[in-house]
Amino acid sequence: MIDWNDLHYFHIMSETGSLSAAAKKLKVSQPTLSRRLTALEEQAGNILFLRTRNGLELTQAGEALIDHAAHMQHDAYAIERLITGQSPDLDGEVVISAIESIGARWLIPQLAPFQKKYPKICLDVRVENAVTDLMKHEADIAIRMFRPSQGDLIARKMVPMRFGLYAHKDYLAARGTPKSLEDIANHDVIMPSRDLIDSLGKEHFINAVNMGHIVVRSNNMTALAGAVSIGMGIGVNSCLLARQNPDLVRIMPEMVLFETEVWLVTHPDLRRSARIRATFDFLGDLIMANKKSFAGE
């Protein structure tokens, strides 16, 4: 009889395209995964993957099996969500997914009132820039900077998150405060990498500040904010995080370099869980209470 875990492993291997990536996602060793694949292939009487230089490629037999494995996996996730969603207790774990600048630097310091009110709930804050799949129960709640595309998720549009130009007060005391974009030509500038600018879709940003002397580049917004906070030059920062540092000064405060939307997202099955519902409502109230900070007002 086929081991259902082997079909689960097979499905993840087809998604990731390699044994090493699948082993990492499944949190098992690569030799274990290889043995389970061999066992499944022996039971199926066919080779399911070709081991190529570029990773795993499904054979014809593998392609015939993958749809069934995917349906099985979908049903397993649905059962898991259903079981979790029926919990009436205000205890247990709730997994929250958020990007670094929100999860690590803003959210964690805000959680004390929640812990005091719900001492039996453990909040597992996953700080990650990759998008978690709530349909696969990779997280219970996500704070996202874009509207989710999966229509069956519960998504609440929260607040605008704006970004402006900032510098440390000591830097400005030494170099002067620019009054216009043209003045930036005389300053050190902290710039996002080209791929980050492209991902933001804000070409005007590079035109706005590329006139200065670029001293640091990074593809990570938190790293850029760190360079600004130690006085290396003028750079972009979220208005929310900049407010936490009294030594940062916003330059040309009327100018918004770009903004994005903050969305609070969960799966509808999970709204029947008391602990997840309590966490979702707490996060929604918390974000709305900080609306002006997110917007830089």
C-alpha positions as protocol buffer text, in pm:
chain_id: "A"
residue {
  index: 1
  type: MET
  ca { x: 0 y: 0 z: 0 }
}
residue {
  index: 2
  type: ILE
  ca { x: 128 y: 348 z: -90 }
}
residue {
  index: 3
  type: ASP
  ca { x: 246 y: 564 z: 200 }
}
residue {
  index: 4
  type: TRP
  ca { x: 52 y: 891 z: 185 }
}
residue {
  index: 5
  type: ASN
  ca { x: 359 y: 1078 z: 311 }
}
residue {
  index: 6
  type: ASP
  ca { x: 547 y: 962 z: 2 }
}
residue {
  index: 7
  type: LEU
  ca { x: 284 y: 1123 z: -220 }
}
residue {
  index: 8
  type: HIS
  ca { x: 316 y: 1442 z: -16 }
}
residue {
  index: 9
  type: TYR
  ca { x: 694 y: 1433 z: -64 }
}
residue {
  index: 10
  type: PHE
  ca { x: 646 y: 1366 z: -435 }
}
residue {
  index: 11
  type: HIS
  ca { x: 418 y: 1668 z: -468 }
}
residue {
  index: 12
  type: ILE
  ca { x: 664 y: 1901 z: -293 }
}
residue {
  index: 13
  type: MET
  ca { x: 952 y: 1771 z: -508 }
}
residue {
  index: 14
  type: SER
  ca { x: 753 y: 1853 z: -820 }
}
residue {
  index: 15
  type: GLU
  ca { x: 685 y: 2205 z: -686 }
}
residue {
  index: 16
  type: THR
  ca { x: 1044 y: 2283 z: -587 }
}
residue {
  index: 17
  type: GLY
  ca { x: 1219 y: 2103 z: -872 }
}
residue {
  index: 18
  type: SER
  ca { x: 1505 y: 1960 z: -665 }
}
residue {
  index: 19
  type: LEU
  ca { x: 1571 y: 1719 z: -382 }
}
residue {
  index: 20
  type: SER
  ca { x: 1766 y: 1975 z: -181 }
}
residue {
  index: 21
  type: ALA
  ca { x: 1493 y: 2242 z: -202 }
}
residue {
  index: 22
  type: ALA
  ca { x: 1221 y: 1989 z: -121 }
}
residue {
  index: 23
  type: ALA
  ca { x: 1420 y: 1853 z: 175 }
}
residue {
  index: 24
  type: LYS
  ca { x: 1462 y: 2205 z: 311 }
}
residue {
  index: 25
  type: LYS
  ca { x: 1091 y: 2282 z: 277 }
}
residue {
  index: 26
  type: LEU
  ca { x: 986 y: 1951 z: 430 }
}
residue {
  index: 27
  type: LYS
  ca { x: 1254 y: 1971 z: 702 }
}
residue {
  index: 28
  type: VAL
  ca { x: 1384 y: 1621 z: 631 }
}
residue {
  index: 29
  type: SER
  ca { x: 1728 y: 1507 z: 518 }
}
residue {
  index: 30
  type: GLN
  ca { x: 1801 y: 1476 z: 147 }
}
residue {
  index: 31
  type: PRO
  ca { x: 1898 y: 1105 z: 177 }
}
residue {
  index: 32
  type: THR
  ca { x: 1565 y: 1035 z: 351 }
}
residue {
  index: 33
  type: LEU
  ca { x: 1377 y: 1211 z: 73 }
}
residue {
  index: 34
  type: SER
  ca { x: 1572 y: 1019 z: -192 }
}
residue {
  index: 35
  type: ARG
  ca { x: 1486 y: 688 z: -23 }
}
residue {
  index: 36
  type: ARG
  ca { x: 1117 y: 777 z: -6 }
}
residue {
  index: 37
  type: LEU
  ca { x: 1114 y: 870 z: -374 }
}
residue {
  index: 38
  type: THR
  ca { x: 1280 y: 541 z: -464 }
}
residue {
  index: 39
  type: ALA
  ca { x: 1021 y: 351 z: -257 }
}
residue {
  index: 40
  type: LEU
  ca { x: 734 y: 534 z: -431 }
}
residue {
  index: 41
  type: GLU
  ca { x: 883 y: 465 z: -774 }
}
residue {
  index: 42
  type: GLU
  ca { x: 916 y: 96 z: -688 }
}
residue {
  index: 43
  type: GLN
  ca { x: 552 y: 82 z: -586 }
}
residue {
  index: 44
  type: ALA
  ca { x: 444 y: 273 z: -897 }
}
residue {
  index: 45
  type: GLY
  ca { x: 659 y: 49 z: -1118 }
}
residue {
  index: 46
  type: ASN
  ca { x: 788 y: 357 z: -1302 }
}
residue {
  index: 47
  type: ILE
  ca { x: 1050 y: 628 z: -1280 }
}
residue {
  index: 48
  type: LEU
  ca { x: 869 y: 946 z: -1174 }
}
residue {
  index: 49
  type: PHE
  ca { x: 1153 y: 1197 z: -1208 }
}
residue {
  index: 50
  type: LEU
  ca { x: 1451 y: 1235 z: -1436 }
}
residue {
  index: 51
  type: ARG
  ca { x: 1752 y: 1350 z: -1238 }
}
residue {
  index: 52
  type: THR
  ca { x: 1905 y: 1619 z: -1459 }
}
residue {
  index: 53
  type: ARG
  ca { x: 2175 y: 1881 z: -1412 }
}
residue {
  index: 54
  type: ASN
  ca { x: 1902 y: 2142 z: -1368 }
}
residue {
  index: 55
  type: GLY
  ca { x: 1709 y: 1942 z: -1109 }
}
residue {
  index: 56
  type: LEU
  ca { x: 1413 y: 1706 z: -1121 }
}
residue {
  index: 57
  type: GLU
  ca { x: 1196 y: 1672 z: -1430 }
}
residue {
  index: 58
  type: LEU
  ca { x: 871 y: 1478 z: -1429 }
}
residue {
  index: 59
  type: THR
  ca { x: 855 y: 1174 z: -1654 }
}
residue {
  index: 60
  type: GLN
  ca { x: 536 y: 1080 z: -1834 }
}
residue {
  index: 61
  type: ALA
  ca { x: 447 y: 851 z: -1544 }
}
residue {
  index: 62
  type: GLY
  ca { x: 519 y: 1134 z: -1301 }
}
residue {
  index: 63
  type: GLU
  ca { x: 297 y: 1373 z: -1493 }
}
residue {
  index: 64
  type: ALA
  ca { x: 15 y: 1117 z: -1480 }
}
residue {
  index: 65
  type: LEU
  ca { x: 47 y: 1097 z: -1102 }
}
residue {
  index: 66
  type: ILE
  ca { x: 106 y: 1461 z: -1013 }
}
residue {
  index: 67
  type: ASP
  ca { x: -254 y: 1581 z: -1058 }
}
residue {
  index: 68
  type: HIS
  ca { x: -380 y: 1312 z: -821 }
}
residue {
  index: 69
  type: ALA
  ca { x: -109 y: 1400 z: -567 }
}
residue {
  index: 70
  type: ALA
  ca { x: -199 y: 1770 z: -597 }
}
residue {
  index: 71
  type: HIS
  ca { x: -568 y: 1698 z: -532 }
}
residue {
  index: 72
  type: MET
  ca { x: -474 y: 1485 z: -232 }
}
residue {
  index: 73
  type: GLN
  ca { x: -254 y: 1765 z: -99 }
}
residue {
  index: 74
  type: HIS
  ca { x: -530 y: 2022 z: -148 }
}
residue {
  index: 75
  type: ASP
  ca { x: -775 y: 1805 z: 47 }
}
residue {
  index: 76
  type: ALA
  ca { x: -519 y: 1753 z: 323 }
}
residue {
  index: 77
  type: TYR
  ca { x: -469 y: 2129 z: 360 }
}
residue {
  index: 78
  type: ALA
  ca { x: -848 y: 2178 z: 366 }
}
residue {
  index: 79
  type: ILE
  ca { x: -885 y: 1919 z: 643 }
}
residue {
  index: 80
  type: GLU
  ca { x: -605 y: 2084 z: 840 }
}
residue {
  index: 81
  type: ARG
  ca { x: -767 y: 2427 z: 807 }
}
residue {
  index: 82
  type: LEU
  ca { x: -1104 y: 2283 z: 906 }
}
residue {
  index: 83
  type: ILE
  ca { x: -965 y: 2122 z: 1220 }
}
residue {
  index: 84
  type: THR
  ca { x: -773 y: 2437 z: 1315 }
}
residue {
  index: 85
  type: GLY
  ca { x: -1068 y: 2660 z: 1232 }
}
residue {
  index: 86
  type: GLN
  ca { x: -1305 y: 2481 z: 1468 }
}
residue {
  index: 87
  type: SER
  ca { x: -1097 y: 2551 z: 1777 }
}
residue {
  index: 88
  type: PRO
  ca { x: -1308 y: 2743 z: 2034 }
}
residue {
  index: 89
  type: ASP
  ca { x: -1017 y: 2800 z: 2272 }
}
residue {
  index: 90
  type: LEU
  ca { x: -811 y: 3112 z: 2321 }
}
residue {
  index: 91
  type: ASP
  ca { x: -489 y: 2917 z: 2345 }
}
residue {
  index: 92
  type: GLY
  ca { x: -240 y: 2757 z: 2110 }
}
residue {
  index: 93
  type: GLU
  ca { x: -23 y: 2900 z: 1832 }
}
residue {
  index: 94
  type: VAL
  ca { x: -103 y: 3157 z: 1563 }
}
residue {
  index: 95
  type: VAL
  ca { x: 145 y: 3204 z: 1277 }
}
residue {
  index: 96
  type: ILE
  ca { x: 176 y: 3558 z: 1141 }
}
residue {
  index: 97
  type: SER
  ca { x: 373 y: 3630 z: 824 }
}
residue {
  index: 98
  type: ALA
  ca { x: 514 y: 3979 z: 763 }
}
residue {
  index: 99
  type: ILE
  ca { x: 801 y: 4143 z: 578 }
}
residue {
  index: 100
  type: GLU
  ca { x: 1109 y: 4238 z: 778 }
}
residue {
  index: 101
  type: SER
  ca { x: 1040 y: 4608 z: 817 }
}
residue {
  index: 102
  type: ILE
  ca { x: 692 y: 4539 z: 954 }
}
residue {
  index: 103
  type: GLY
  ca { x: 736 y: 4212 z: 1140 }
}
residue {
  index: 104
  type: ALA
  ca { x: 1070 y: 4262 z: 1313 }
}
residue {
  index: 105
  type: ARG
  ca { x: 1097 y: 4636 z: 1357 }
}
residue {
  index: 106
  type: TRP
  ca { x: 737 y: 4746 z: 1414 }
}
residue {
  index: 107
  type: LEU
  ca { x: 508 y: 4457 z: 1507 }
}
residue {
  index: 108
  type: ILE
  ca { x: 710 y: 4274 z: 1772 }
}
residue {
  index: 109
  type: PRO
  ca { x: 734 y: 4579 z: 2006 }
}
residue {
  index: 110
  type: GLN
  ca { x: 354 y: 4620 z: 1980 }
}
residue {
  index: 111
  type: LEU
  ca { x: 258 y: 4273 z: 2105 }
}
residue {
  index: 112
  type: ALA
  ca { x: 277 y: 4318 z: 2483 }
}
residue {
  index: 113
  type: PRO
  ca { x: -92 y: 4419 z: 2522 }
}
residue {
  index: 114
  type: PHE
  ca { x: -199 y: 4112 z: 2323 }
}
residue {
  index: 115
  type: GLN
  ca { x: 14 y: 3879 z: 2535 }
}
residue {
  index: 116
  type: LYS
  ca { x: -133 y: 4032 z: 2851 }
}
residue {
  index: 117
  type: LYS
  ca { x: -489 y: 3986 z: 2726 }
}
residue {
  index: 118
  type: TYR
  ca { x: -435 y: 3638 z: 2577 }
}
residue {
  index: 119
  type: PRO
  ca { x: -154 y: 3479 z: 2780 }
}
residue {
  index: 120
  type: LYS
  ca { x: -219 y: 3129 z: 2643 }
}
residue {
  index: 121
  type: ILE
  ca { x: -179 y: 3227 z: 2277 }
}
residue {
  index: 122
  type: CYS
  ca { x: 169 y: 3201 z: 2127 }
}
residue {
  index: 123
  type: LEU
  ca { x: 229 y: 3434 z: 1832 }
}
residue {
  index: 124
  type: ASP
  ca { x: 480 y: 3289 z: 1587 }
}
residue {
  index: 125
  type: VAL
  ca { x: 590 y: 3592 z: 1382 }
}
residue {
  index: 126
  type: ARG
  ca { x: 752 y: 3473 z: 1059 }
}
residue {
  index: 127
  type: VAL
  ca { x: 969 y: 3750 z: 920 }
}
residue {
  index: 128
  type: GLU
  ca { x: 1009 y: 3679 z: 550 }
}
residue {
  index: 129
  type: ASN
  ca { x: 997 y: 3864 z: 222 }
}
residue {
  index: 130
  type: ALA
  ca { x: 870 y: 3561 z: 30 }
}
residue {
  index: 131
  type: VAL
  ca { x: 491 y: 3541 z: -3 }
}
residue {
  index: 132
  type: THR
  ca { x: 347 y: 3267 z: 219 }
}
residue {
  index: 133
  type: ASP
  ca { x: 68 y: 3052 z: 80 }
}
residue {
  index: 134
  type: LEU
  ca { x: -224 y: 3074 z: 322 }
}
residue {
  index: 135
  type: MET
  ca { x: -414 y: 2814 z: 119 }
}
residue {
  index: 136
  type: LYS
  ca { x: -142 y: 2566 z: 214 }
}
residue {
  index: 137
  type: HIS
  ca { x: -151 y: 2676 z: 578 }
}
residue {
  index: 138
  type: GLU
  ca { x: 204 y: 2814 z: 566 }
}
residue {
  index: 139
  type: ALA
  ca { x: 71 y: 3088 z: 793 }
}
residue {
  index: 140
  type: ASP
  ca { x: -259 y: 3172 z: 962 }
}
residue {
  index: 141
  type: ILE
  ca { x: -247 y: 3548 z: 902 }
}
residue {
  index: 142
  type: ALA
  ca { x: -36 y: 3761 z: 669 }
}
residue {
  index: 143
  type: ILE
  ca { x: 37 y: 4132 z: 666 }
}
residue {
  index: 144
  type: ARG
  ca { x: 98 y: 4209 z: 300 }
}
residue {
  index: 145
  type: MET
  ca { x: 194 y: 4511 z: 95 }
}
residue {
  index: 146
  type: PHE
  ca { x: -35 y: 4418 z: -194 }
}
residue {
  index: 147
  type: ARG
  ca { x: -386 y: 4292 z: -257 }
}
residue {
  index: 148
  type: PRO
  ca { x: -397 y: 3909 z: -260 }
}
residue {
  index: 149
  type: SER
  ca { x: -490 y: 3752 z: -591 }
}
residue {
  index: 150
  type: GLN
  ca { x: -659 y: 3443 z: -446 }
}
residue {
  index: 151
  type: GLY
  ca { x: -1025 y: 3535 z: -428 }
}
residue {
  index: 152
  type: ASP
  ca { x: -1126 y: 3293 z: -154 }
}
residue {
  index: 153
  type: LEU
  ca { x: -902 y: 3457 z: 107 }
}
residue {
  index: 154
  type: ILE
  ca { x: -1036 y: 3708 z: 358 }
}
residue {
  index: 155
  type: ALA
  ca { x: -848 y: 4030 z: 282 }
}
residue {
  index: 156
  type: ARG
  ca { x: -898 y: 4358 z: 465 }
}
residue {
  index: 157
  type: LYS
  ca { x: -751 y: 4672 z: 311 }
}
residue {
  index: 158
  type: MET
  ca { x: -597 y: 4867 z: 595 }
}
residue {
  index: 159
  type: VAL
  ca { x: -385 y: 5180 z: 544 }
}
residue {
  index: 160
  type: PRO
  ca { x: -144 y: 5340 z: 296 }
}
residue {
  index: 161
  type: MET
  ca { x: 225 y: 5293 z: 381 }
}
residue {
  index: 162
  type: ARG
  ca { x: 430 y: 5587 z: 255 }
}
residue {
  index: 163
  type: PHE
  ca { x: 801 y: 5637 z: 202 }
}
residue {
  index: 164
  type: GLY
  ca { x: 999 y: 5960 z: 202 }
}
residue {
  index: 165
  type: LEU
  ca { x: 1355 y: 6097 z: 205 }
}
residue {
  index: 166
  type: TYR
  ca { x: 1532 y: 6103 z: 541 }
}
residue {
  index: 167
  type: ALA
  ca { x: 1872 y: 6182 z: 689 }
}
residue {
  index: 168
  type: HIS
  ca { x: 2027 y: 6178 z: 1033 }
}
residue {
  index: 169
  type: LYS
  ca { x: 2025 y: 6516 z: 1210 }
}
residue {
  index: 170
  type: ASP
  ca { x: 2406 y: 6506 z: 1251 }
}
residue {
  index: 171
  type: TYR
  ca { x: 2452 y: 6453 z: 878 }
}
residue {
  index: 172
  type: LEU
  ca { x: 2230 y: 6752 z: 802 }
}
residue {
  index: 173
  type: ALA
  ca { x: 2406 y: 6966 z: 1062 }
}
residue {
  index: 174
  type: ALA
  ca { x: 2735 y: 6898 z: 885 }
}
residue {
  index: 175
  type: ARG
  ca { x: 2619 y: 6911 z: 524 }
}
residue {
  index: 176
  type: GLY
  ca { x: 2307 y: 7126 z: 526 }
}
residue {
  index: 177
  type: THR
  ca { x: 1945 y: 7039 z: 452 }
}
residue {
  index: 178
  type: PRO
  ca { x: 1845 y: 7023 z: 83 }
}
residue {
  index: 179
  type: LYS
  ca { x: 1540 y: 7232 z: -1 }
}
residue {
  index: 180
  type: SER
  ca { x: 1484 y: 7086 z: -348 }
}
residue {
  index: 181
  type: LEU
  ca { x: 1577 y: 6781 z: -554 }
}
residue {
  index: 182
  type: GLU
  ca { x: 1844 y: 6984 z: -729 }
}
residue {
  index: 183
  type: ASP
  ca { x: 2017 y: 7042 z: -394 }
}
residue {
  index: 184
  type: ILE
  ca { x: 2072 y: 6666 z: -356 }
}
residue {
  index: 185
  type: ALA
  ca { x: 2351 y: 6690 z: -614 }
}
residue {
  index: 186
  type: ASN
  ca { x: 2572 y: 6816 z: -330 }
}
residue {
  index: 187
  type: HIS
  ca { x: 2493 y: 6526 z: -96 }
}
residue {
  index: 188
  type: ASP
  ca { x: 2575 y: 6162 z: -29 }
}
residue {
  index: 189
  type: VAL
  ca { x: 2288 y: 5937 z: -131 }
}
residue {
  index: 190
  type: ILE
  ca { x: 2177 y: 5591 z: -17 }
}
residue {
  index: 191
  type: MET
  ca { x: 2008 y: 5419 z: -311 }
}
residue {
  index: 192
  type: PRO
  ca { x: 1803 y: 5104 z: -364 }
}
residue {
  index: 193
  type: SER
  ca { x: 1949 y: 4860 z: -614 }
}
residue {
  index: 194
  type: ARG
  ca { x: 1815 y: 4869 z: -968 }
}
residue {
  index: 195
  type: ASP
  ca { x: 1614 y: 4547 z: -923 }
}
residue {
  index: 196
  type: LEU
  ca { x: 1447 y: 4687 z: -611 }
}
residue {
  index: 197
  type: ILE
  ca { x: 1356 y: 5008 z: -794 }
}
residue {
  index: 198
  type: ASP
  ca { x: 1216 y: 4801 z: -1081 }
}
residue {
  index: 199
  type: SER
  ca { x: 1013 y: 4586 z: -842 }
}
residue {
  index: 200
  type: LEU
  ca { x: 864 y: 4900 z: -688 }
}
residue {
  index: 201
  type: GLY
  ca { x: 784 y: 5035 z: -1032 }
}
residue {
  index: 202
  type: LYS
  ca { x: 915 y: 5377 z: -933 }
}
residue {
  index: 203
  type: GLU
  ca { x: 1148 y: 5493 z: -1206 }
}
residue {
  index: 204
  type: HIS
  ca { x: 1096 y: 5854 z: -1099 }
}
residue {
  index: 205
  type: PHE
  ca { x: 1270 y: 5771 z: -772 }
}
residue {
  index: 206
  type: ILE
  ca { x: 1603 y: 5708 z: -941 }
}
residue {
  index: 207
  type: ASN
  ca { x: 1559 y: 6026 z: -1143 }
}
residue {
  index: 208
  type: ALA
  ca { x: 1487 y: 6218 z: -824 }
}
residue {
  index: 209
  type: VAL
  ca { x: 1794 y: 6126 z: -620 }
}
residue {
  index: 210
  type: ASN
  ca { x: 2044 y: 5981 z: -866 }
}
residue {
  index: 211
  type: MET
  ca { x: 2200 y: 6326 z: -897 }
}
residue {
  index: 212
  type: GLY
  ca { x: 2386 y: 6290 z: -569 }
}
residue {
  index: 213
  type: HIS
  ca { x: 2700 y: 6096 z: -480 }
}
residue {
  index: 214
  type: ILE
  ca { x: 2585 y: 5737 z: -425 }
}
residue {
  index: 215
  type: VAL
  ca { x: 2767 y: 5588 z: -127 }
}
residue {
  index: 216
  type: VAL
  ca { x: 2556 y: 5277 z: -56 }
}
residue {
  index: 217
  type: ARG
  ca { x: 2322 y: 5055 z: -256 }
}
residue {
  index: 218
  type: SER
  ca { x: 2114 y: 4761 z: -134 }
}
residue {
  index: 219
  type: ASN
  ca { x: 1825 y: 4544 z: -247 }
}
residue {
  index: 220
  type: ASN
  ca { x: 1690 y: 4543 z: 111 }
}
residue {
  index: 221
  type: MET
  ca { x: 1482 y: 4831 z: 245 }
}
residue {
  index: 222
  type: THR
  ca { x: 1578 y: 4759 z: 606 }
}
residue {
  index: 223
  type: ALA
  ca { x: 1946 y: 4775 z: 516 }
}
residue {
  index: 224
  type: LEU
  ca { x: 1892 y: 5109 z: 341 }
}
residue {
  index: 225
  type: ALA
  ca { x: 1710 y: 5244 z: 646 }
}
residue {
  index: 226
  type: GLY
  ca { x: 2001 y: 5131 z: 863 }
}
residue {
  index: 227
  type: ALA
  ca { x: 2249 y: 5325 z: 652 }
}
residue {
  index: 228
  type: VAL
  ca { x: 2034 y: 5637 z: 684 }
}
residue {
  index: 229
  type: SER
  ca { x: 2003 y: 5593 z: 1061 }
}
residue {
  index: 230
  type: ILE
  ca { x: 2381 y: 5602 z: 1116 }
}
residue {
  index: 231
  type: GLY
  ca { x: 2426 y: 5920 z: 914 }
}
residue {
  index: 232
  type: MET
  ca { x: 2579 y: 5787 z: 592 }
}
residue {
  index: 233
  type: GLY
  ca { x: 2367 y: 6015 z: 376 }
}
residue {
  index: 234
  type: ILE
  ca { x: 2019 y: 6088 z: 243 }
}
residue {
  index: 235
  type: GLY
  ca { x: 1799 y: 5791 z: 162 }
}
residue {
  index: 236
  type: VAL
  ca { x: 1455 y: 5640 z: 148 }
}
residue {
  index: 237
  type: ASN
  ca { x: 1279 y: 5515 z: 458 }
}
residue {
  index: 238
  type: SER
  ca { x: 925 y: 5422 z: 550 }
}
residue {
  index: 239
  type: CYS
  ca { x: 751 y: 5698 z: 741 }
}
residue {
  index: 240
  type: LEU
  ca { x: 636 y: 5438 z: 994 }
}
residue {
  index: 241
  type: LEU
  ca { x: 985 y: 5324 z: 1091 }
}
residue {
  index: 242
  type: ALA
  ca { x: 1145 y: 5668 z: 1066 }
}
residue {
  index: 243
  type: ARG
  ca { x: 911 y: 5792 z: 1341 }
}
residue {
  index: 244
  type: GLN
  ca { x: 1072 y: 5544 z: 1578 }
}
residue {
  index: 245
  type: ASN
  ca { x: 1406 y: 5723 z: 1550 }
}
residue {
  index: 246
  type: PRO
  ca { x: 1396 y: 6082 z: 1685 }
}
residue {
  index: 247
  type: ASP
  ca { x: 1734 y: 6154 z: 1524 }
}
residue {
  index: 248
  type: LEU
  ca { x: 1596 y: 6116 z: 1171 }
}
residue {
  index: 249
  type: VAL
  ca { x: 1472 y: 6423 z: 984 }
}
residue {
  index: 250
  type: ARG
  ca { x: 1236 y: 6403 z: 690 }
}
residue {
  index: 251
  type: ILE
  ca { x: 1358 y: 6605 z: 392 }
}
residue {
  index: 252
  type: MET
  ca { x: 1096 y: 6787 z: 184 }
}
residue {
  index: 253
  type: PRO
  ca { x: 816 y: 6630 z: 391 }
}
residue {
  index: 254
  type: GLU
  ca { x: 553 y: 6717 z: 134 }
}
residue {
  index: 255
  type: MET
  ca { x: 717 y: 6474 z: -112 }
}
residue {
  index: 256
  type: VAL
  ca { x: 604 y: 6111 z: -107 }
}
residue {
  index: 257
  type: LEU
  ca { x: 852 y: 5899 z: -300 }
}
residue {
  index: 258
  type: PHE
  ca { x: 610 y: 5610 z: -323 }
}
residue {
  index: 259
  type: GLU
  ca { x: 339 y: 5437 z: -126 }
}
residue {
  index: 260
  type: THR
  ca { x: 189 y: 5092 z: -103 }
}
residue {
  index: 261
  type: GLU
  ca { x: -122 y: 4944 z: 55 }
}
residue {
  index: 262
  type: VAL
  ca { x: -121 y: 4735 z: 371 }
}
residue {
  index: 263
  type: TRP
  ca { x: -355 y: 4433 z: 366 }
}
residue {
  index: 264
  type: LEU
  ca { x: -445 y: 4195 z: 647 }
}
residue {
  index: 265
  type: VAL
  ca { x: -516 y: 3848 z: 509 }
}
residue {
  index: 266
  type: THR
  ca { x: -635 y: 3512 z: 641 }
}
residue {
  index: 267
  type: HIS
  ca { x: -814 y: 3204 z: 513 }
}
residue {
  index: 268
  type: PRO
  ca { x: -1194 y: 3197 z: 565 }
}
residue {
  index: 269
  type: ASP
  ca { x: -1179 y: 2853 z: 732 }
}
residue {
  index: 270
  type: LEU
  ca { x: -957 y: 2999 z: 1002 }
}
residue {
  index: 271
  type: ARG
  ca { x: -1198 y: 3275 z: 1102 }
}
residue {
  index: 272
  type: ARG
  ca { x: -1389 y: 3006 z: 1296 }
}
residue {
  index: 273
  type: SER
  ca { x: -1089 y: 2968 z: 1527 }
}
residue {
  index: 274
  type: ALA
  ca { x: -1121 y: 3184 z: 1836 }
}
residue {
  index: 275
  type: ARG
  ca { x: -746 y: 3240 z: 1872 }
}
residue {
  index: 276
  type: ILE
  ca { x: -698 y: 3329 z: 1506 }
}
residue {
  index: 277
  type: ARG
  ca { x: -1001 y: 3556 z: 1506 }
}
residue {
  index: 278
  type: ALA
  ca { x: -875 y: 3732 z: 1820 }
}
residue {
  index: 279
  type: THR
  ca { x: -532 y: 3781 z: 1662 }
}
residue {
  index: 280
  type: PHE
  ca { x: -678 y: 3902 z: 1332 }
}
residue {
  index: 281
  type: ASP
  ca { x: -896 y: 4158 z: 1509 }
}
residue {
  index: 282
  type: PHE
  ca { x: -608 y: 4274 z: 1731 }
}
residue {
  index: 283
  type: LEU
  ca { x: -380 y: 4326 z: 1429 }
}
residue {
  index: 284
  type: GLY
  ca { x: -653 y: 4511 z: 1241 }
}
residue {
  index: 285
  type: ASP
  ca { x: -716 y: 4746 z: 1534 }
}
residue {
  index: 286
  type: LEU
  ca { x: -342 y: 4795 z: 1586 }
}
residue {
  index: 287
  type: ILE
  ca { x: -273 y: 4888 z: 1224 }
}
residue {
  index: 288
  type: MET
  ca { x: -568 y: 5127 z: 1207 }
}
residue {
  index: 289
  type: ALA
  ca { x: -461 y: 5293 z: 1533 }
}
residue {
  index: 290
  type: ASN
  ca { x: -128 y: 5367 z: 1367 }
}
residue {
  index: 291
  type: LYS
  ca { x: -275 y: 5490 z: 1039 }
}
residue {
  index: 292
  type: LYS
  ca { x: -112 y: 5834 z: 1063 }
}
residue {
  index: 293
  type: SER
  ca { x: 227 y: 5681 z: 1134 }
}
residue {
  index: 294
  type: PHE
  ca { x: 202 y: 5451 z: 830 }
}
residue {
  index: 295
  type: ALA
  ca { x: 99 y: 5748 z: 616 }
}
residue {
  index: 296
  type: GLY
  ca { x: 366 y: 5981 z: 750 }
}
residue {
  index: 297
  type: GLU
  ca { x: 115 y: 6237 z: 873 }
}
